[in-house]
């Protein structure tokens, strides 16, 4: 008999993780090799996002975790390739995955705080941003290392699950978990940071987004002669902010599906698979937003497309000349990049109103 929830779960995870791994790898390449000097500072934040999301997709693909909240116990069934190694390997991969998702949420909040900060101040240096990222990452790192000690004996966890869920199929499953999360501070140190801060962080992101939009509208209102390119950049920034502000919503779905089971309200394989299936939207969508709205990266993709067409059709197609508005540099100046084939020529022009245009 086909286990339809598991089949749908596996198809979904393999598909979305493949997309997420591919685009995050592409974004990492862009950040390292295709970032113009004028946006190298902000690219540190983008690279941090890409690495975190790439790690989340890789570990989720290897683990394929089904989360089973069961009263005071919390168990996991690993359906990924890690099951061919050992339950311990699956648990280590799972703890790594959780810490990547946690860091991704705080990185998103940091990104919005950065965008609001540079409306009034010069962009921080790459070294400063790297130090801030390390500070933000520290809680996630300790969450990962402490959670490794919360894994109980697999045989005991399986016996507990069979008694609590006699209708579930636990034959030939790789099972790990914690028998009593209330007595395990290591487990609580992961559960609480993964659930409680989601709503406050989401509210803070929405507040910062509102403040950024208000400031951009104020700047636009004082510029009677704002160019069409500048207006377009403002509109693109607002669209990027709106899309990124939606990402924590998927985190909220995951927390809700987990809480319903852990509180004993309702247990179902669908909810148990939904927890991490909904989380996968974040690392899959986030790199697409960055690649599309960061103009130098999007321009690179367009250039690659023309080269591919030229190679495929066996003759050279020269792309049309376009003007690409880039980000602010650390000095607060604006670069206007003229793309003609593979050559870039830059002309600097000062514009205080453009300090917020990082997308």
Buried (B, 14 or more C-beta within 10 A) or exposed (E): EEEEBBEEBBEBBEEBBEBBBBBBBBBBEBBEEBBBEBBBBBBBBBBBBBBBBBBBBBBBBBBBBBBBBBBBBBBBBBBBBBBEBBBBBBBBBBBBBBBBBBBBBBBBBBBBBBBBEBBEEBBBEBEEBBEBBEEBBEBBEBBBEBBBEBBBEBEEBBBBBEEBBEEBEBEEBBBBBBBEBEEBEBBBBBBEBBBEBBEEBBEBBEEBBEBBBEBBEEBBEEBEEBEEEBEEBBEBBBBBBEBBBBBBEBBBBBBBBBBBBBEEEEBEBEBBBBBBBBBBBBBBBBBBBBBBBBBBBBBBEBBEEBBEEBEEEEEEEEBEEEEBBBBBBBEBBBBBBEBEEEEBEEEEEEBEBBBBBBB
